Amino acid sequence: MSARVEIDFTLNGVRRKVEVPPAMSALAMLRDLLGLTGTKYGCGEGECGACTIRVDGRTVNSCLMFAADCDGRDVLTIEGLAASAQGEALARSFVEHGAVQCGFCTPGIVVQASQFIARHPGASEAEIKRGIEGNLCRCTGYRKIVEAIANAGSDSTFQGGAHG
Amino acid sequence: MAPRSLEAAAALLRGGGVTVVAGGTDVMPQSRSGKIRLAPVLMSVRRVPELKGISGSDGTVRIGALVTISELLESALVRAELAVLWQACDHFASDQIRNAATIGGNVCNASPAGDTLVPLLALEARVVLAGARDGGLDTRRVPIAGFFSGPGRTVRAPHELVTALEIPLPGPGFVSAFCKFGTRPALDIPAVSIGFAAVREEGVLRNVRIALGAVAPTPLRAVGAEGILEGKPPDPDTVEAAVRVVQEEIRPISDVRASDWYRRELVGNLLRRMLAHVREG
């Protein structure tokens, strides 16, 4: 097996070519190779959702994905989302609702929320809770997180059609 | 390596020393924890077109091995015709994992508690396998009841790739349901899971199929209890007889999730609940 695999993909709207070890995770590539440390390493086994990114529009746990599997795909991290109108709307709502405590789970939850409310505009609280069932907040501040997501969902940037 | 055709993938696999990767949600954590060792070659099958898509024709639903759990949930065909499978997908892990995990991967991982395995057993699915030979491909079909040989083990030969699951399209009067019991709703490995399928015909149940997860080294069919229910109405005496038999024919272990005794009680109660729904529905 060659020591490295060259991959060619879109990262936050910019085309990138990167050489990665075949067994490296997408999370390790983002953080250690590309310096995008907004995506967090929590559990490393898909339980906590701190490493959530979007690949071709859908959220996945980047700790469970091989970096080589990013080849040819469209990858969005919290850094890319933050620079968009939807990211700004979510950030504003999280601040207004005091939905950030230690902040470690926040990037993953914001990325998951961006997909969820784009696909389910006007979702109820119960639906939002199910939508973020793959994200853990160990400060246990879920109440304000759910309120922040519900509020962001009413923002005009999420109205008028699904993206994911 | 990321082959772009089934023939190329099968040829690579035949060469040996290959770990097959689809969604990665099992391979990645299992390799990191040391449960499995990655072979020298990692082969992503994501670009193999023959492994994709859900289609229904000639009385069979074909689900490509690469179909994700999210794609199953979004399939109108699965939702309308294969309720037991759709319900299991709805309870599968989390959104992030459903978006990546594939049905072929879930089948090959062969966990005794694998969420899609119980409905596939209840639906009498066939596993389609392809392997390279000189100048072509050999394809064979294995009934899923004979596919699992132990925890994490199957009858798939090392040079074979699971390409699809085939499910006979249910006919009129078909009822099916899935239920799993764990300690939390999301991301849980269930203490037990149960899938039920039958055809309701003039008040009696026919072609009864009961599948159970996490009660034995492999997911299994409760053939004894099926025999008790076959051709009878699901009245209280028949249901209690089936419950007694199902509790005898399972071989649960005691582990961190539940004791052997508790699993037998759960299986009995879940079967009662399902049959009550069938009776009322």
Interface residues (C-beta under 8 A of the other chain):
Chain A: M1 P22 A23 S25 G44 E45 G46 E47 G49 T52 R58 T59 V60 N61 C63 L64 M65 F66 A68 D69 D71 Q112 Q115 F116 R130 G131 E133 G134 N135
Chain B: A2 V21 G23 G24 T25 M28 P29 S31 R32 S33 L38 P40 V41 L42 S44 R46 S70 A93 S94 D95 Q96 I97 N99 A100 P185 A186 L187
